[in-house]
Amino acid sequence: MQHSLTLPEGALASSQADKRRAFFRRKVVPWLFVLPILAINIVVVAAPALSSVYYSMTKWSGIGTAEWVGLANYQTLFADPGFHHAFMNNVLWLAMFLTIPIAMALVAASLLAPIKRGAIVFRMSLFIPYVLPSVVSAALWRSLFSPDRGIPAFLTDLGVPGFNKAFLGDSRTALPAIAFIDNWHWWGFLMVLFLASMQNIPPDLYESARLDGANRWQEFRDVTLPGIRPTIVFMILMTTIWSFLTFDYIWILTQGGPARATEVLSVLVYKEAFRNFNAGYAAAIGLTMSFFVGCVIAGFQVLRRRGWEI
């Protein structure tokens, strides 16, 4: 004789209600908290991005009605010598910032890491340029680079050859001069990040290296660099992205001159949109910049999936 166990109707209804409440708490409630952020991102990020894609395929002055032209802006872009020149300036800028400031920051961080007394003073003094407004820093360095009363005039008076020139007004030296100024502002930030990462390396690793007879350089090469590699790789990625977005110092100091010698892609976008009133073409350049940045990020993701510790 078989007997079947059945729950009372009230208990069954209560169990189902508990399951619905649990499902609501796990699946629905989190989305209720996320929805405001998603809405903001759609309005602030997604909508302008999609509109940029549309306007990049139009002939548009920035006001009025846009005229659909398809891929004509992109055809013009890839045949435009001004775009090629600005892109190569970006590549040169990137090459300078992937080497000089990172090397300076690594050396400074490794020298400051063992210092205990007064370390905060050194760190703050090197970090101050980063927190100064770009306008203030640019005005300061414009005066310092003045051939009449700045550092070039002082060195020329001392008889040092090669400095009797306007570095920001010479097409051969303008871009390196602005990169020098931006590096003065940037490398202290890198140094603070590298220093913080170095302080997380276990001291036992350095003690083991010393017991094995390692000198200071070997400690830096075999202990410090592997220990802060994720920070270095991340800052290389961010430096690459920010190099394509650089604008403030170049615009304040030279506005892309002289003779377009310091014109990078972001400056070209600004000029096309707000000087030439060619917003559709500017949108095409901006999307091309985004494509370059996306390729860099995708490359890093591929390396991570292949097992690189980055």
Secondary structure, 3 states (H helix, E strand, C coil): CCCCCCCCHHHHHHHHHHHHHHHHHHHHHHHHHHHHHHHHHHHHHHHHHHHHHHHCCEECCCCCCCEECCCHHHHHHHCCHHHHHHHHHHHHHHHHHCCHHHHHHHHHHHHHCCCCCCHHHHHHHHHHHHHCCHHHHHHHHHHHCCCCCCHHHHHHHCCCCCCCCCCCCCCCCHHHHHHHHHHHHHHHHHHHHHHHHHCCCCHHHHHHHHHCCCCHHHHHHHHHHHHCHHHHHHHHHHHHHHHHHCCHHHHHHCCCCCCCCCCCHHHHHHHHHHCCCCHHHHHHHHHHHHHHHHHHHHHHHHHHHCCCCC
